[in-house]
Amino acid sequence: MATARSARPPGPLLIIGLDGVPPGFLFDRFLEQMPTVRRLIRKGVRATLRSTDPPISVPAWPVMFTGVDPGTLGLYGFRHRRPGSYTQMYIPTSRDLPVPTLWQILSDHGLRVGVIGMPPGYPPPPVNGIYISDFLTPAGSPVTTHPASLGSELEREFGPYQFDVTFRTHDRDDLPGQLRAMTRHRFQVAEALLARDRWDVFAVHEIGTDRLHHAFWKQLDPTHPEYVAGSPMERFGEEYYADLDAGIGRLIAAAGPDAEVLIVSDHGSMSMRGCFCVNQWLEGAGYLVLHRPAPAPGTPLEGVDVDWARTTAWAAGGYYARIFFNLVGRERDGVVPLGDVPALRDQLAADLARLVDPEGKPVPFQLLDPQSIYAARRGAAPDLLLYLDDLRLRAAGTMGHPDLFLAENDTGPDDAVHSFDGVFLLAGPGTDGPRELPPLAIRDVTPTILERLGLPVPEHVQGRPISGLDEPFAAAKVPTSPGR
């Protein structure tokens, strides 16, 4: 499926990845504070970018920049179950990817790339250019850049590099300043690196947007059940997005007038309704059996005395629930024959259909089968993906709580959850806007970039190049002035 585009402008492609930004924020709510983005919209092509199943930064970013689905990558969330274990988890790294990333493909073709923070970016993979590690970098890691010498060079010039902030905390007084400082620092580093060399592709990932949403969504979104009207944090949201826009403007200036600019997000954000204690529910329904009750509220499953020899299903919590069956031959104490899985799956669905919330209303849910939604399943794939109330309810994997439904996240205070709708905005000499396309698929981004660079799309890539990016203006209602 090799294609080539001979008319691409000579300037670099500048990719700006904004973690967790929904279309309603970038294209509407904060557009008044973002003159640079308004200019890009006027001359560019925009769309909603549909995220992965599940819509989590890992796997969403690597899906975007490999062009293959989460099952093929073997990435199902930030934490992964170790094969053969019931509760042991690990955080995947850049070394766990089974296919090359866009950055590696470009490097193999001799293109020069600069990448800052695109997950999974630890350890920083070797590329034809530079790579700065991502927000999942362990504290105190000795090597956070490629080449390794770049890290000490940047620290001498700009001070210590900050990968992330602590955002699930009740003490948030200092968080606005930390967010602003982290984002400004990252864009300062990116601007300097972008200007000091000639790049074919330069990509920057910013995690601050996601952290802002998780920490302060109830002050930003009037639809949040605990919305705080008139909060100073609402004003900070405007200030932060204005800072972000200014940083984007400086990167574009450093990239030069011939640059194409692509702004993308891995998923959106929305109000969190609360948490559902999925393992407690599995216990009450007879799927998960304990020798004795959980010792205290909020006890992780690994701290609970589970009778695995009588357990048929258990779950890992998070933005969604990963449900595992205790399969004969796969698990140490497996009790479910493979042939019984369809009946077990149907029984789970029937029991979930009877679930009601504290107000007595049915809880909407989706059960997704990885065998149906992924081309392959690497690693310890869940047997089912459970989405609760379109992901507005998180899944609490901890146990010992007095109720099945929690008002707060069980792993720390949180205002927001993830939604499927991210953003796509492409502008430059090769676009003719303003135009809006129908929703796009996240795994189509890599083949689209390769096509625009005139490079062949590898056979293993499951996505397809996006059409319509260079067509003349079509009738579409795209705002060229901010709306609220």
N, C-alpha and C positions, 0 to 999 in steps of 0.2 A: 504494500500500500504506500509506495513512495510517491510523493508529489513535490513539486518545486514551485516557488513563487519568485519570478525573476525581477519583479518591479519593487522589491522592498527597498525603502530608503536606506542610505548608507549609515545612518546613526545607530547607536546602540538601542537595545530593548531594555527599558527600565521597568522592573516588576516590583510592585509595592504590595506586600501581603499584610492585611489588617485583620488580626485575629478576632473572630466573633462579631464582625460588624454586619448588621442587617440592612437590607435596602432602605428601610424606612428611616434609618439614621443618616446614612451617607447621601441618599438621594432626596431627602426631604427635611427631616427634623433639624439637622445641624447644617444644612446647606447654606443658610444665611451667613454662618461663620466660616465658610470654606470657599473663598473666591477662586482658588486654584482649581478645586474640583468642579466648580461651576463652569470655568473655561473649558475644562476637559469634556464635560458633558455637552457643551455647545458644539464642539467639533468632533465628538467621538461617538462610539457605540456602547450602549450600556444594556445590561440584562440582569435578571436574577440568576444567581449561580446555585443550582441545586446541589446540596452536599451529599455526603455518603450515608449509608446505613452501617453504623450509627454516625450521627453528625458530631463528631468529636475531633479535636485538632489532630490527634493521632488516633485514627488513620487518615483524616481528611486531607491534611497537607501532603503527605506522601502519595495519596491517590492522585491529587491534583498534579504532582510533578513526577509521576511515573506513568500515569495513564492506565493503571490496572486497579481492580477493585480490592477492598480490604481483605477478602478471603484469600485472594492470590498473594497478597503481601503477608498474610498471617498476622494482621494488626486489627485488633478489635476494641482498643481503648488505651488509656495511659498505662494501665497495669494489666499484665497477662498472667494467666495461670500456667504454672510449669506442668508440662505433660507428665502424667503419672502421679501428680499430687492433687490433693483435694483443695488445699487452701494456700499453698505457697505461690507467691506472685513475684513478678519481676517487671521492670520498666524496659521496654524495647529501646534499642539504640540504632544508630545508622548502620551498624554492621548486620542487623537482622533483616535488611531489605534483600529479597531474593532476585530483584531485577534492577537494572541501572536507573538512576534518577535522570531527570532532564539535564542536570548539571554535568553528570558523567557522560551522557550522550554528546552534549555539546563539546566537552573536553576531548572526547575521542575523535571528533571531527576537526580538532585544532582551534576551536573558538575559545576566546578568553572570557572567563566568567568570574564574577565576584558575588559571593553569597553571604548574607548576614542573617543568621538565626533561623533559617528554614528548618522546621522539624521533619524527621528526627535528624538533628545535626551534631549529636555527640556520639562518639568522638568525631571531630570535624573530618569529613572524608577528603581524600586527595582529589584536587581538581586542577585544571589548567588555569590557575589564577589563585584566588583566595577563598577561604571559607571560615567564618566565625561561628562557633557552636551556638546551640539554641537554649531556650529557657529550661530544658530538662537537664542541663549540665549539672552534674553533682558538685556540691560545694567543695572547694579546695582542689578541683581537678588541675593537674599540672599542665595539661595541654588543652587549650580551648580554641586554637586557630590552626589553619593550614595556610602557609607553612607555620611551624611552631614558633619561629622567631617573631612572627607578626604580633603575637600576644604581648610580649614585653615591649615591643616598639609602640603599640597603641597605648599601653599603660603609661609609658613615659610621656607621651604626647597629650593624652586625654584623661589620665587617671584611671582608677579601677573600673573595669567594664561590669555593668550590672545586667544580669541576665533576666531577672524577674523581681517581683515584690511579693511580700506576704499579704494576701488579700482576704483569706478566710480567717478573720480575726475580729473580735469585738472592739478592739482599740484601733479605730480608723482615723483618728484625728490627724495623724501625720501622713496618711496614705495619699491624699491629693498631691502633696509636695513630692512624695517619692515617685508617683506616677509621672508627674510632669518632668522631673529631673531625669528619670530613666529614659523616657521617650526622646527628650531633647538630646541627651547624650548619645543615644543610638543613632539619631539622624545626623548629629554632628560628625560622628565617626564615619557614617556612610557617605556623607557629603565629601569629606576629605579623601576617602579612598576612591570615590567615583571620579574626583577631579585629578587625581595624581597619576592616572594611567588610562590607557585606551581599552575599552571593554566592548565585547559583543553583546553580552547579557549581564546585567547587574541586578541582583534581587535583594530586597530588604524585608524582613519579617518583623512586625511590631506586635508584642503581646500586651502592651498597655491598654489597648482598646478592650480586650477581653476582661482584663482585671477591673477596669472602670465599671463595666457592666455588672460583673458579679458582685462588686462591693457596693454599688450605688444605684442599682436599677430601680429600687422603690422610690428614689428621689428623681428619677429621669422619666419614668413611664406612668402616666396617669391611670393606666389600666391595672397597675399592680395592686393586689388586694390591700397592701399596706402603704399605698402611695402617700408621701409626705409633701403636701402642697407648700410651695414657697420655700423649700429647703435651699440653703446656700449651695448644696451639692448640685442642684439643677443648673445653677450658674456655672459651677465648675465644669459640668459636662460641656457647656458651650465653650468655655475657655480651653478645655483640653482639645476638643475637636478643632478649634482655631489654631492652637499650637501645631496640631497634626498637619493641618492644611499648609501652614507656613513651612514646616519641614518638607512636605511634598514639593512645594514650590522651589525650595532651594535645591533639592535633588534634581528636579527637572532642569533647572538652570545649569547645574554642574554637568548634566548629561549632554546638553547642547541642543540646538534648535532642530536637529534632524532626528532626535530620539523619538521612539514610540514609547508610550507609557501604558502599562497595564496595571490596574488596581483590582485586587481580588481579595475576597475573604473566604475562609474555609467553611464557615457556617454562620448563622445568625444568632441572635439572643432574644429571649423573651422572659416574661415574668415566671418565677417559680411559684407554683401553687402549694408546694410542701413536699413531703416524702412519704413513700409507702414502704413499710417494713416487709420486704419480700420474703426473707428467710423465716421471719416469725409467722407470716401467712402460710408458707410451705409447711412449717411445723404444725400449725393448727389444722391444716387440711390433710395431714398424715403423710406427706411426702418426705419430710425431714424429721428424723427421730433423734431425740436426745436421751442420754443416760440420766442427766439431771438438768434443771433449768439453767439458763445463762446467769452467771454470778452477779451481774450488775447491768443497769441500763446502758446501752451503747457498746456492749461487748462484741468485738469482731468475731467472726465465725471461727477463726483459728483459736480463740480463747474459750470456745464452748465445747463441752464434752458430747460430741456427736456419736451416735450409734450408727456407724457407717454400714454395718452389716444388715441394718433394717431400713436404711434410707434409700429412696428411689430418685430423689432430685434435690438439688441445692442451687444457690445462686450467688453471684458476685454482684454487688451494688454499684451505683454510680449514676450517671445521667440516664442510663437504662439498666435493665436487669439482664445479666447473662445467666441463663438457666442451663445447668448441666445435668445429664442423666447418669446415674451410677451404673454404668454399663459393665456387664460381664466381659472379661477379657481386656478391658481398657483401664478400669479402675482397680485399685488394690483389693477392695472388698466389694466389687461389683455384684449387683443382684438383679439387674434388669437385662434380660436377653434382648439382643438386637431386634428380634422379631416382635417384641412387645412395645417398641418405641412408638409406632403410630397410635396405638390405643392409649398409651401414656400421654402423648401429646394431645389427643382429643379430650382426655379427661381433664388435663390442666386447663384447656380452653373452656370447657364446660364449667369448671369451678370458678375461673376468673370471671365468667359471664354473670355469676351470681354476686360478685363483689359490689358493695355499696360504700360510699364515702360517709363521713360523720353526719352529713345532712340527709342520708338515706337515698342518695342519687346513685345510679349505676356509674361505675368508673370505666370510661372508654379505654380500650386497650388494643394493642396489636401484637400478635405473635408471629415473628418472622423466622422462617427456616433457612439457615445458611446454605443448605443444599440447593435451595431454589433461587436465592438472590445473588450468590457468588459463583464465578466460573470455577473456582477451586477453593479448597479449605486447608490452609497450612496452619501448623501449630495447634494449640489446644483451643480450637474453635468452640464457641458455645453451641449447645444443641438447639437452643432457641434464643432469639432476641425478643425481650418483652419491653414494649413502649407503653407507658401509662399516661393517659389523658394527653396524647400527642406530645409526650415528653415534658409536659408541665409539672408532672409529679416525678421527682427523682426516685430512684430505687435505693432504699437503705438496706445494706447487707448486714448491718449490725443487729444484735438481738438483745432481749431483756427490757425492751421499752414497754411502758404501761399500755400503749395503744398501737394499733397497726398504722395509723396516720400521724405524722409529725408535722408541726408547723414549720420547723427549721430543718436544714440539712443536718444529717447525723455526723458529718465529718468537719463541721465548722460553719459559721454563719455565711449565708449566701443569698443574694437577691434574685439571681437569674439562672435560667437553664438555657440549653442550646436549642435553636430552631434549625430547620433545614435550609432556609433561604439566606444565602450569602450574596455577595456583589461581584459584578464583572463590569469593568469600564476600560475600554481601549481607545486611545486617542493618539494621533500623530499625523505625520505627513501622508500616511496611507489610508486614513479614514476620512469619511465625509459625513458629518453629523449636523444636528443631533438626531440620533436614531435609537430606537429601543427594539431589541430582539425578544422573541419568546424565551422562556426560561431555558437555561443551558445546563448541561451535565458537567460536574466537576472533573470527571476523568477525561473530558475532551480538551482540557487546557493544554496539556503537553503536546498532543499531536497538532493542535492549532499553532502553537509556537514553532514547532519544527517546520511545519508547512510555510509559515511566514518567513522563516530563516532560509528556506530553500533546501531543507535537509530531508532525507528519507525518514519515514516513520517506521520504527522497527516492528516486526511481525507480532511480537508479544504484546504490543500495546492494544488494549481493548477499546479505548476511546477513538473518536473520529474527529477530524478537523471541523471546526465550526464554520458553517457557510454564512454568507451575507455580511461579512465584516467590511468589505470594500465596495458594496453596492451603493448606487446613488441614494440620496435621501428618499425615504419612503414615508408615507403619511403615518405618523406616530405621535402621540401626545407626550412629548418629553419636555419637562419644564426647563426653561432657561433662566428662570428667576426663582428664588427660594420660596418654598411653601411651608406652612406650619399646620 
